[in-house]
Amino acid sequence: MTVSTTDLKITWEKLPDDFILDEEPVENIDQPLLAAALREILEIAGLIVEGILIAPNMGICATVDNKLVIKAPDWFYARNVQPLSSQEIRRSYTPNLEGEIPDIVMEFLSATANDEYSNKKTYPPGKWFFYEQVLRVPIYALFEQATGVLEMYQLDSLGNYEVQQPDLNGRYWIPGVGLFLGVWEGTKAERTGYWLRWWDESGQMLLWGAEMVERERQERAIVQKRADRLAAQLTAAGLEPEA
């Protein structure tokens, strides 16, 4: 599949099976934790259905002016993705060939921002240029996990990223996902700091598995306390609690 623009010839071709992908390690341990936490919430909420692809550090492919370009965002979400056969392992994702353009791509920034803001057009293009002008991803999120700063950019009517302002709760509506995205500060597992989290349309924060278990434990404790209080009142009245 080929898309022609004023300056670029973009072809969507599947990555060859024998293509050797660069093994680029993540910059710190926070990045995989942040990515996994975002997915966990969606999975527990039952929002990862057939055709949804959520992936951290997976290469998204496009051929620009006959040259293969691969960029691996720290996290992305795409819909209507074709399933693989039972013998296949997904090594990359080619939009417009295997499924839709991702609804959102995210980058978790290190102490010094590098390629995430690069608008470099010449080969190999910068990430900003690739997401905006080649893929045309509707929403590009940049998160600085050390400070909790979340920057959100959305394609405008001219096809350029325009910075978005959060709502009164400090969150951003992500249409393709159908949820609000925002920053939360707290502890999960071994990490204390800023996290990205999801909220539904009513403003309820979607919970991680450990939080759901803790909430259920607290609810059981409340029920048990009420039962114990009632039993004590019955005993004091000369009645058997079993009755």
N, C-alpha and C positions, 0 to 999 in steps of 0.2 A: 504494500500500500504506500502511495506517494502523496505528499502534500507539498504544493509549491507556494512559497511566499514571495514577497518582493525581492528579498535578498538571499533566501535559503531554499535549497531543495532538501526536503526531509523525507526519508524513506523509513518505513517501519518494518524491520526484518528481524527474525528470530536469531538469537545468539547461536552461533554454530556449536554443536556438541563438543567439539574438540578445542574450543576457545579457552585459553588459560586466563582465568580471572586473577587480578592482583589481590594478594592477601594483605589487606591493610588493617592492622589492629586498631581497636577503638582507643581513644586517647586516655580514657580513665574508666574506672569501674562504675562510675555513676551512670554512664550512657546506657549500657545494657539494662541496668536496673530501672531507669526511667522508661525505656522502651517497653520492657516486660510489664511494668505496672500499668501502662496505658492499655495494653492489650488485655491484661487480666480482667480489668473492670468490664470491658466490652464482652468478654467471654462469659463471665459470671452473669451478666445481665441478659444473656441470650441474644446478643446483637451481632454475633459473628455467624452468619448464615452462609449457605451455599453461594458461591460467586464473590465472596468478600476475600480480598487479599490484604493482610496486614503484615508488614515485614520490616525488620530493622536491618540496616546495612546491606540491603539487597540491591544489586545493580539494576537501574532502569535504563533501557537501551533505545537509542535512536541513531539513524545514520544520517549525518548532516553533510551535504555536499560530497556524498560517496565515502565519507569517513565515519567509522563506527564510534559513537560516543556513549560512554557508560558512566553514570553518576549513581552513587549509592547513598541516598539520604539516611539519616539516623532512624527515621520512621516514616512510613507512608501507608495510606489507606486507599484502596481501589475497589471498585465494584464491577459486577458482571464479568468477572475473570473466568476464562475457560478452565475447566478442571484438567489436571494432568492424568495420564493413564497410570495404572498401578505400578508400572515399571519405571516411570519417569520421576526425576527429582528436580524440583524447580531451582535453577541456579541464577535466574535473572527474570526480568519482566519487560516485555515490549508492548507498550500501550498501542491502541488502535489495531493491534494484530491479535493479542491475547486477551484483551479486555479494555476497559475504559481508561482514560487519563486519570491518574490518582486525584481524588478530591482534595487531598491535603498532603503536603510533604513537610517534614520537620527536620530541623538541624539543631543539635544541642551544642552550643558554642563552648569552646575552650576559653582560656584566659585571654588569648589573643585571637580575634576573628581572622580567618584567612579566606578560603575559597567561597565561604557561604555568602559573602557580599560581592563576589567578583562578577562584573558585567562584561568580562572579556569575551569577545566574539570569535577571535581567531582560535584555531584548533590547538589544544583542546579547550573548549569554551569553559568559562566559569560557571559555577553552580547557579548563581542568580540568573544569568543569561539562559542557561539550559532550561531551568524550570519555567522561566517567564516567556521566553521567545520560541523555544523549541517545543517543550512539552505543553506549555500553556496550562500549567497546574493552577486551578482557581485560587487556592490558598497556600501561602508559604509562611510557615511559622519558624521563628528563631527563638530559642530558649537558652538563657544564661542561667545554668543551674546553681551557680555560686551566689548570685544576687537575687534570683527569682524574677528576673525581668523577662517578660514574654512579649516579643514583637510579632505582630500579625499583619501580613500583606495580602491584598486581594486584587485580582485582575480587574482593571477598570474597563470602561467601554472602548478604550483605545488599545487594550491588550497590554497595559503596563501595570506593574505592581504599585498599588497605592496603600499607604499605611492605614490601618484600621484603629479605631478607638474602642476600648472595651465598654460594656454597658455599666450601669450603676453598681453592679456587683463585681466589676473587674473581670468579666468573662466575655468570651467571644462565641457567637453562634456559628457552628460549622454545618452548613446546609446538607452536604453529602452524607455526613454522619448522623445528623439529626439530634445533636447534643451541643451543649455549651462546653467550651474548653477554658480552663482557668488554672491559676496557680494556688497551691495549698502548701502550707508549711507544717511539718510534723515528722513522725517517725514511722518507717515501715521496715521490718526486719532489722538489718544492721545499719541502716542509713537514716540519719536525721538531717533534714534540710528542706529545700523547696522541691515540690513535685508538680507535674502536670496531671490534672484530674478532669473527669467528665461530670457534668450536671445535666439533668433532664430539663424539659421545658417548664416544669413546675418549680424549678430551682432546687430540687433534691439532689444531693451529691450521691453518685453511684459508689457503692462500697467495694473494697477489696475483700477477698475471701476471709482473711483474718479478722477484719472488722465485722463481717457478718456473723462469724462464730462468736465473737465477743458480745455483740448485741443480743444474740440468742441466749448466751449465758446469763447476761444481765436480766433479760426478760424472764428466764426460768427462776432466777433468784428472787425476783419480785413476786412471782406467783407463789413460790414456796414460802416466802415471808408472810404473805397474806393468808395462806393455808394454815401456817403455824399460829398466827394471831387468832384466826377463827377457832382453831382447835382449843387454844387456851381459854377463849371466851366461853366455849361450850362446856369445858371442864369446870370452870368457875361457876357455871349455872347448874352444875350437877348433872349434865348430860354427857353421854359418851360421844366423842367426836365422830366415831364411825356412823352413828345414827344421824 
